[in-house]
Every structure is written in C-alpha cells, then in structure tokens.
Amino acid sequence: MRIRPAIKVQMLATLFAATVLLAGCSTTKFTENHGSEVFQGKGGTPYAVDGIDFWETGDSDRTYKILGVIEDSHKVGGFSALFGQDRNSAIAKIARQQHGDAVIFAGVDPEPASAEMERHGNHHRHTKYLVVKYLD
C-alpha cells in the first residue's frame, strides 16, 4: 500500500506537534554544588542507567562528594508515564556531562493540584537527585 504525499505530511506534522507538546511537559536542570565535603555512604539498592548508578533507596557505600543537584519536573499521568526511561536517560546524561558517577534520590515534591487536576492527571512532580563523584 502506498501512502499519498499529503497524508505523509499530515502524519509528520501530527508527530511533530505531539513531540513538542510532550517535550514541554518536563524540564531537567543541573545546579552546581560549590562545597568540598566528603561523604561516606551507608549502602542501599542501586540500578544503572546508561552507566550511571541510580540510588533511589539509600546511598552508595563508597566515599563520594556532591557535584550538584539535578531538578526534574514532569507531568504526572497520561502519556508522560510512557517516557520514564527517557527521563532517567536524560538525568544520567546530565550526571555524566558533570563528570558524575551516580545520582542519589533526594526527594520528590508534588506540585499542589486541585481535585479536578488530580482526576485528569494534570499536575507536575518535582524530583531532586544529587549528582555524586565516587572518590574510591
């Protein structure tokens, strides 16, 4: 079956619009830490994404220093749930760009939402990760 050029253009325009809308649903930024304190972690449960350790439970049992903080804000619910792995890859990419070895979950702060927003999944969740460099 052959697709007519007009339909191809319409399909591409729809795909582009959907991509722009979904991209507007999340932001990820890095803020550098200027401290030099060294920490000794107690251990936890990591998983790796693109070569970066993600510590969502506990922290590394190695010594490390904090390079900065990644703040991620994303829409909760709807199609945004399909892009969780892409978000972790984006976080790992930023950590790697900052010469980090791992990220440690530092907390989540859901944006206050009305009951109507909650029902339709139209609210954002703000998550913070510490970017760390292993020292041993």
Residue pairs with C-beta under 8 A, 6 or more apart in sequence:
3 11
22 79
22 80
22 83
25 74
25 75
25 80
26 72
26 73
26 74
26 75
26 80
26 83
26 87
27 72
27 73
27 74
28 70
28 71
28 72
28 73
28 87
28 90
28 91
28 94
29 70
29 71
30 68
30 69
30 70
30 94
30 97
30 98
30 131
31 68
31 69
31 71
32 67
32 68
32 98
33 66
33 67
33 68
33 69
35 65
35 66
36 65
37 65
37 66
38 63
38 64
38 65
38 135
39 59
39 63
39 64
39 65
39 66
39 132
40 62
40 63
41 58
41 59
41 60
41 61
41 62
41 63
41 64
42 58
42 59
42 61
43 58
43 59
43 60
43 61
44 55
44 56
44 57
44 58
44 59
44 60
44 61
45 55
45 56
45 57
45 58
46 53
46 54
46 55
46 60
46 102
47 53
47 54
47 56
48 54
49 85
49 88
49 89
49 91
49 92
50 89
50 92
50 93
50 96
51 92
51 96
52 91
52 92
52 95
52 96
52 100
52 101
52 102
52 103
53 60
53 101
53 102
53 103
54 88
54 91
54 92
54 102
54 103
54 105
54 129
55 102
55 103
55 104
55 105
56 105
57 105
59 104
60 102
60 104
60 132
60 134
62 134
62 135
62 136
63 134
63 135
63 136
64 101
64 102
64 132
64 133
64 134
64 135
65 132
65 133
65 135
66 130
66 131
66 132
67 98
67 99
67 100
67 131
67 132
67 133
68 98
68 130
68 131
69 106
69 128
69 129
69 130
69 131
70 91
70 94
70 95
70 103
70 128
70 129
70 131
71 126
71 127
71 128
72 87
72 90
72 91
72 126
72 127
72 128
72 129
73 111
73 124
73 125
73 126
73 127
74 80
74 87
74 124
74 125
74 127
75 121
75 122
75 123
75 124
76 110
76 121
76 123
76 124
76 125
77 120
77 121
77 122
77 123
78 121
80 121
91 103
91 129
92 103
94 131
95 101
95 102
95 103
95 129
95 131
98 131
99 133
100 131
100 132
100 133
101 132
101 133
101 134
102 131
102 132
102 134
103 129
103 130
103 131
103 132
104 129
104 130
104 132
105 127
105 128
105 129
106 128
106 129
106 130
107 127
107 128
108 125
108 126
108 127
108 128
109 125
109 126
109 127
109 128
110 123
110 124
110 125
110 126
111 123
111 124
111 125
111 126
112 123
113 122
113 123
117 123
